[in-house]
Amino acid sequence: MAPDPAVLLIVQTLGLAAGAVPVYLLARHWMGDVRLALLFALSYLAYFPLRRLNLVNFHPEAFNVPLLLLAVWALAVGRRALFAAALGVALLTKEETALLVPMFGLYLWLRHRQPGWGLALLVGGVALIGLELLVLIPAFRGEPYGYVARYGHLGESLGAVVGTVLGDPLRVLRQHLTWDRVVALVRAFGPVGFLSALAPTELLLALPNLVGNLLSCYPPQYRLHEPYTTTLTPFVFASGIAGARRALTWLASRWSPKAAVRGVAALIMIGSAAFFWRLPVSDLREVLADRASGEARRQAVAQVPPGASVVASPHLVPHLTRRFLIYPLDQHTELRQAHYILVDAGRPTWPLSEAEHAELTTRLRGHPSYEIMSERGGLLVIRHVAPEPFSPAWLTDEGQRQRLRAVGTPAIRFEGCPGRVYLPYQRTGPPRAGQR
């Protein structure tokens, strides 16, 4: 394949679109109606969180969506080897996918009446989670699992967080039953007509995602923004299809079969239309606008040497994957260590507000330590005249926290989070010879 980030984005698009196939197959298998199966497949392709996920950079965990849908369908039709293969590949995308293994064990036990395989997955999944979070990740990081900080209001360690949740679940529920979390759930399950409520067994598979995200104090996570829906979307549709089957059976016992199909179809169409949020033409307009600025972006990126460290607007990060260190631009980014800074002055992106974005751009333009190398199409390429030398201590979160405290750089404060939350930067390769 061509050594271009666009290849990753194209493959991601094709992978997410491929999820419509297992959605169709699962709906046809469970409901026996081709029309409803096609309707669910179209609803999946129109699902707003899925479309947004595809437009916000490249995420390896995005492939969880088609893989987990394939796994559910494989279980439904009794293809155990295909289920194992799909789940095994999904486990390679991100550590949090391991949380689904014990859930699939419970699902096999309760839904498919296979206690032997269910118990094996349940025990094996718990062991895998412990191995990842308590052994492998700390060994490679040199410190405990970093994202526990997002649950610091529940405990200072992973064990303390679990103890708090299990020890007083009602208090935890009251603490986290906030309006924006409720809105997030409505947006997630509305497109399938809230039929998931009729399928608690299938909904069980979504429990790790829902608990992990909704208990977090990090707003994009508990508001279920992309990419935090990759292990939720498959089970929104699996439980929605299972719920539609139960609704179909109940309605057919009171109406005619044709009227039952029309009623379920109307519910799905109303749900998809009500939670469409933006027409695909809006997404297409955004893509075309990005293509129009493609040449300016390529020229800007080409000015950053492969061995350099760089701070960049988040949507530019995928185009800088061959650089040594990449720091997505946000409120806590310390600019001293970066050799280059790429800012899209015409396209403010989260987490910076427009005012913060404008203030940062103005400050960089007038600062004697920064040199404007080029400005085209709203893209500023800025070279740091005297960046700080590289230190291996930067590659640990604790090292980053110490440096940020030393220079007085503000970090992001979130409501409900104790103290500050530091988001780790991305390291994409080893330092080259002579790298500062």
Secondary structure by P-SEA (a helix, b strand, c coil): ccccaaaaaaaaaaaaaaaaaaaaaaaaaacccaaaaaaaaaaaaacaaaaaaaacccccccaaaaaaaaaaaaaaacaaaaaaaaaaaaaacccccccaaaaaaaaaacccccaaaaaaaaaaaaaaaaaaaccaaaaaaccccccccccccccccaaaaaaaaaacaaaaaaaaccaaaaaaaaaacccccccccccccccccaaaaaaaaaacccccccccccccccccaaaaaaaaaaaaaaaaaaaaacccaaaaaaaaaaaaaaaaaaaccccaaaaaaaaaaaaaaaaaaaaaaaacccccccccccccccccccccbbbccccccccccccbbbbccccccccccaaaaaaaaaaaaaccccccccccccbbbbbcccccccccccccaaaaaaaaaaaccccccccccccbbbbbbbbccccccccc
